[in-house]
Amino acid sequence: MRISYSLTKDLLGKIFHAYGFSEDESGVIVDSLLAADLAGIESHGIQRMVRYDYAILSGMVVVDAKPKTVWNTPISAVIDAHRAMGQLVSVQAMKLAIQKAKMTGIGMVAVRNSNHFGIAGYYTRMASKEGLIGISMTNSEAIMVPTGSRQAMLGTNPISVAFPADPVDFCFDAATTVVPRGKLEVYRKAEKATPDGWMVDADGQPCNDPDKVIQNISSRAGGGILPLGGCTELTGGHKGYGYGMLCELFTSVLSGGPPSYRTYQEPNVADSAHFFMAIDCNAFGDPEALKAACSGLLEDIRNAAPAQEGQRIYIHGEKEVEFAATVYKDGIPVNEKTVKEMETIARNLQIPFSLV
């Protein structure tokens, strides 16, 4: 079904304000959350509200947390989030990275002791909108089984890079696993088996039951989601595993936070770590010339010979911009179970519910 974008935005604002966030903070959280639905990334949009509701009410997210910069140089910083809402500290961190980049040419900020931060592309687009190159990544609850293992050790560990371009900024944003956990949640709600090649069970055997794998992940019973490329080196699984490791190094190691397999171990403590980077194109030449070169590269790829007549070749970030136009016009496509979850949340907070 589809629900009104404007009514959903208004409802979410009231919900987060009822949790205790200020109107400005609620606006930031809602903007980040709906950015996923606007991009067609259902797994990270309002589908996640039930997870945020639990995290906030259980104290996993500290509503009045005061993130603190614990290390600072002209080009870098480390922030202890003190269990703040992931979106709030992440926006703060990327703004700081952008500020440092405009002053020195590059800005890098690592964050520890945080929570789920939504989609990585939200923060890299903050940089590209300012004419800068943006990079962001995060570790998360252990969900990826390394190549050759049946034990989840790394998170979905997404990486995003955004680069200014015309007519649409390049924006790559992807998990280093075949799919993120949120995709399994979508399949579970739809009561559908997942495609082959996504997951393994506690014994390391192929599995298509999302509920079983999610339970195994939560209980640390074994198994999980495969890295990009699948379960063997023959199909390139070691490459996805390696990308996940790169993300881990930049997030948990640089921030001084725990690695994925040590997050979510204490009751109601996430301990996620993030990394943000902004690069001023002036460091490499005329920003407009670099933007033109990037735009030309992207246009050449768009015009590459199609595999089939009439098939369109997309650039990363292009589908998301086009999908957003349909959401503004026709509403947010959403599972009915997600709507019921949001209705329950609103009712518990004594907020009138209407999305259509």
Solvent accessible surface area in square Angstrom, and as a share of the most:
residue,aa,sasa,rsa
1,M,104,0.46
2,R,104,0.38
3,I,2,0.01
4,S,31,0.20
5,Y,34,0.13
6,S,76,0.49
7,L,68,0.34
8,T,0,0.00
9,K,95,0.40
10,D,76,0.39
11,L,6,0.03
12,L,0,0.00
13,G,22,0.21
14,K,101,0.43
15,I,0,0.00
16,F,0,0.00
17,H,93,0.41
18,A,53,0.41
19,Y,23,0.09
20,G,51,0.49
21,F,2,0.01
22,S,53,0.34
23,E,128,0.58
24,D,118,0.61
25,E,63,0.28
26,S,3,0.02
27,G,41,0.39
28,V,46,0.27
29,I,0,0.00
30,V,4,0.02
31,D,68,0.35
32,S,1,0.01
33,L,1,0.00
34,L,1,0.01
35,A,23,0.18
36,A,1,0.01
37,D,5,0.03
38,L,26,0.13
39,A,20,0.16
40,G,39,0.38
41,I,51,0.26
42,E,55,0.25
43,S,4,0.03
44,H,26,0.12
45,G,0,0.00
46,I,1,0.01
47,Q,4,0.02
48,R,6,0.02
49,M,1,0.00
50,V,69,0.39
51,R,61,0.22
52,Y,5,0.02
53,D,21,0.11
54,Y,128,0.49
55,A,6,0.05
56,I,12,0.06
57,L,119,0.59
58,S,35,0.22
59,G,27,0.26
60,M,23,0.10
61,V,4,0.02
62,V,48,0.28
63,V,39,0.22
64,D,106,0.55
65,A,19,0.15
66,K,155,0.66
67,P,36,0.23
68,K,125,0.53
69,T,55,0.32
70,V,61,0.35
71,W,166,0.58
72,N,102,0.52
73,T,45,0.26
74,P,101,0.63
75,I,71,0.36
76,S,26,0.17
77,A,3,0.03
78,V,21,0.12
79,I,0,0.00
80,D,19,0.10
81,A,0,0.00
82,H,80,0.36
83,R,71,0.26
84,A,6,0.04
85,M,2,0.01
86,G,0,0.00
87,Q,0,0.00
88,L,32,0.16
89,V,0,0.00
90,S,0,0.00
91,V,15,0.09
92,Q,74,0.33
93,A,0,0.00
94,M,0,0.00
95,K,122,0.52
96,L,39,0.19
97,A,0,0.00
98,I,15,0.07
99,Q,102,0.45
100,K,15,0.07
101,A,0,0.00
102,K,108,0.46
103,M,147,0.66
104,T,62,0.36
105,G,15,0.15
106,I,53,0.27
107,G,0,0.00
108,M,47,0.21
109,V,0,0.00
110,A,5,0.04
111,V,0,0.00
112,R,67,0.25
113,N,32,0.16
114,S,0,0.00
115,N,6,0.03
116,H,29,0.13
117,F,3,0.01
118,G,7,0.07
119,I,16,0.08
120,A,1,0.01
121,G,4,0.04
122,Y,35,0.13
123,Y,0,0.00
124,T,0,0.00
125,R,57,0.21
126,M,34,0.15
127,A,0,0.00
128,S,5,0.03
129,K,164,0.70
130,E,90,0.40
131,G,34,0.32
132,L,6,0.03
133,I,20,0.10
134,G,0,0.00
135,I,32,0.16
136,S,0,0.00
137,M,13,0.06
138,T,10,0.06
139,N,1,0.01
140,S,20,0.13
141,E,29,0.13
142,A,6,0.05
143,I,4,0.02
144,M,0,0.00
145,V,2,0.01
146,P,17,0.11
147,T,36,0.21
148,G,83,0.80
149,S,48,0.31
150,R,139,0.51
151,Q,108,0.48
152,A,18,0.14
153,M,54,0.24
154,L,7,0.03
155,G,0,0.00
156,T,17,0.10
157,N,0,0.00
158,P,18,0.11
159,I,30,0.15
160,S,0,0.00
161,V,46,0.27
162,A,0,0.00
163,F,54,0.22
164,P,8,0.05
165,A,3,0.02
166,D,81,0.42
167,P,111,0.70
168,V,27,0.16
169,D,31,0.16
170,F,45,0.19
171,C,8,0.05
172,F,71,0.29
173,D,45,0.24
174,A,34,0.26
175,A,18,0.14
176,T,5,0.03
177,T,1,0.01
178,V,44,0.25
179,V,13,0.08
180,P,25,0.16
181,R,43,0.16
182,G,0,0.00
183,K,74,0.31
184,L,0,0.00
185,E,20,0.09
186,V,25,0.14
187,Y,42,0.16
188,R,90,0.33
189,K,23,0.10
190,A,42,0.33
191,E,143,0.64
192,K,113,0.48
193,A,72,0.56
194,T,5,0.03
195,P,58,0.37
196,D,125,0.65
197,G,44,0.42
198,W,35,0.12
199,M,3,0.01
200,V,9,0.05
201,D,19,0.10
202,A,28,0.22
203,D,101,0.52
204,G,25,0.24
205,Q,104,0.46
206,P,109,0.68
207,C,16,0.09
208,N,54,0.28
209,D,65,0.34
210,P,8,0.05
211,D,52,0.27
212,K,92,0.39
213,V,0,0.00
214,I,4,0.02
215,Q,104,0.46
216,N,20,0.10
217,I,6,0.03
218,S,67,0.43
219,S,77,0.50
220,R,108,0.39
221,A,58,0.45
222,G,14,0.13
223,G,1,0.01
224,G,0,0.00
225,I,0,0.00
226,L,11,0.05
227,P,1,0.01
228,L,69,0.35
229,G,33,0.32
230,G,14,0.13
231,C,75,0.45
232,T,59,0.34
233,E,115,0.52
234,L,169,0.84
235,T,90,0.53
236,G,13,0.13
237,G,0,0.00
238,H,73,0.33
239,K,122,0.52
240,G,0,0.00
241,Y,71,0.27
242,G,29,0.28
243,Y,112,0.42
244,G,0,0.00
245,M,75,0.33
246,L,87,0.43
247,C,0,0.00
248,E,9,0.04
249,L,82,0.41
250,F,78,0.32
251,T,0,0.00
252,S,2,0.01
253,V,97,0.56
254,L,94,0.47
255,S,2,0.01
256,G,56,0.54
257,G,14,0.13
258,P,34,0.21
259,P,26,0.17
260,S,0,0.00
261,Y,74,0.28
262,R,140,0.51
263,T,0,0.00
264,Y,44,0.17
265,Q,107,0.47
266,E,114,0.51
267,P,119,0.75
268,N,50,0.26
269,V,22,0.13
270,A,1,0.01
271,D,32,0.16
272,S,3,0.02
273,A,0,0.00
274,H,0,0.00
275,F,4,0.02
276,F,0,0.00
277,M,25,0.11
278,A,0,0.00
279,I,27,0.14
280,D,20,0.10
281,C,4,0.02
282,N,97,0.50
283,A,63,0.49
284,F,143,0.59
285,G,38,0.37
286,D,85,0.44
287,P,42,0.26
288,E,122,0.54
289,A,56,0.43
290,L,49,0.24
291,K,58,0.24
292,A,65,0.51
293,A,65,0.51
294,C,16,0.09
295,S,18,0.12
296,G,34,0.33
297,L,103,0.51
298,L,7,0.03
299,E,75,0.34
300,D,100,0.52
301,I,77,0.39
302,R,42,0.15
303,N,107,0.55
304,A,47,0.37
305,A,97,0.75
306,P,62,0.39
307,A,98,0.76
308,Q,130,0.58
309,E,175,0.78
310,G,73,0.70
311,Q,97,0.43
312,R,119,0.43
313,I,50,0.25
314,Y,82,0.31
315,I,12,0.06
316,H,98,0.44
317,G,2,0.02
318,E,11,0.05
319,K,118,0.50
320,E,51,0.23
321,V,66,0.38
322,E,74,0.33
323,F,62,0.26
324,A,18,0.14
325,A,62,0.48
326,T,55,0.32
327,V,0,0.00
328,Y,133,0.51
329,K,166,0.70
330,D,72,0.38
331,G,5,0.05
332,I,1,0.00
333,P,46,0.29
334,V,10,0.06
335,N,36,0.19
336,E,105,0.47
337,K,83,0.35
338,T,0,0.00
339,V,18,0.10
340,K,132,0.56
341,E,46,0.21
342,M,1,0.00
343,E,69,0.31
344,T,55,0.32
345,I,6,0.03
346,A,0,0.00
347,R,146,0.53
348,N,105,0.54
349,L,43,0.21
350,Q,168,0.75
351,I,20,0.10
352,P,115,0.72
353,F,63,0.26
354,S,63,0.40
355,L,5,0.03
356,V,132,0.76
